[in-house]
């Protein structure tokens, strides 16, 4: 195969391609070995071509927005880490906002509030990018980003950009088909109703205050909530917070190496400085066993785990038997 790094440098802007970039420097968890190549993308046509070329040459690639909600393995990533920095933002007509996938989600929250447009105020404080939020259908306080979308522009496997409806993305709780389809969010449009700016700003302040009470400070190394909340017992009911189950099971303060369950929120893991991905896998396995022993539930990861072997992931899995006990490799 040709020198892939030199080939990328031949057509991407100067400085856009780097080699052996530590993944810990690109993620909020600050964990992960080096990426073979790293390409910073600022234009939609660059994204389309890069993904096409990777598929044609059989080169693995992974798209990263704000770097939250992901755990890379300690070996790193033998492919192209694509940093999405498409950060366009505009009101194209009254109430219709177009945002690039690489734009920090909080920038979109502030922008729409400044225009007295309602919808994003409850999403204040969620880390990451617009594109990452769409892929994971991010949300908080009863509002999910998928509910706000009018259309999404995708870089597709066929090598073009396709505009799709939110219905086609199969949004579910913290899920969309984009996690497995290979299509990449380039930009999205949101149709928002008018709101009262003072009320929107107060909601943002209240939301940020609530998050500050339970979440780590901004500078802490964490991927965010690690496990998904549990489905409601009946249709239309409220989900049971994974953090509540873990708290009741006694998981707060549990640690493996420098990976530690946050003292104020049992569904958040903190990297205290030198935590490895192996530490996190072992810790989450313990947390899942405790949740099952306490409440008979099997927690499902919300954080995406990248580059691990099946044997490594098995450290974080549990086996349940018909009488309700559980086991897992330590």
C-alpha positions, 0 to 999 in steps of 0.5 A: 500500500502507498505511504498513506500519510504522505498521500493524505498530506498531498491533498489535504491542507498543510498541517491537517495530517499528523502521525502517531497522535496520542488518543489521550490528547484528543478525548475527554477521558484522556485514555488511549494509545497513538492513532496511526494517522490523524486528519483534521477536516474542516470542509464537507468535500474533504470529508467525502473524499477522505472517507471514500479513499479510506474505504477504497484502500481498506484503511480503518477510520474513526470519526471523532467530534468533541472527544467525549463518550468514547474509550480507546484501547491502550494500543491505540488505533491503526487507522485514520482518526478523523477530527471533525472540525466542520463548524459552520453555523447560521440561521438560514431562515427564521427559526431554521438553524444550520450547524456543522457537525464539528461545532461544539454543542454548547455553541449551538445552545448559546447561539439559538438562545441568543436568537430567542429560539427554544429547544436546546436550552435543556441540552446545556452542558452536554459535552461534545459536538453537534455530530456526536450528539446526533449519532448518540441522540444525546439528551437531558431532562426529557429532551433529545436532539433527535426531536429537534432535527429537520434534516441531516446531511450525510457523507455516504458510502457511495461518495456523495452527500445525501440529505435525510429526514430524522425518521430515516435515522431510527433514533432511539434512547441514546441510539441511531442507525449512524452508530453502525451505518458508516454514514457520517454527519456533515451538517444538520438543520434544526427548526425551532420555535420562538421562545422568551429569551429571559426564560431560556437563559434562566433554564440554561442557568438552572440546567448548568447548576443541576449538572454542576451539583452532580457532575465532575468539574469541567477540567476532570477527565471523564467520558460522561455517563458510562451506562445507559439508563434502564428502559421504563417498566411500562410504555410511557413511563420514566427510565430508571437512572443507571446512576441510582442503581449503582449508587444503591449498590454501593459503587461510589468511590470504587476504583481500579488503578486510576479509574474511579467512580465519581463520588457524586455520581455513580454512573461517571468514571473519572481518570485520576491521572494515569488510568488505562483502558484496561483499568476502565474495563475491569472497573465497569465489569465490577460495576455491572456485577454490583448492579446485577447483584443489587437490582437484577439488571444488566447495564449497557454501555453508553460510552463507545469502546474502540479498538478492543479485542473480544477477550478484552471486552469480556472483562467488562461482561457478566454472565447471568444464570437462571437463578439470578446470580452472576459471574464475570472474569476479574 
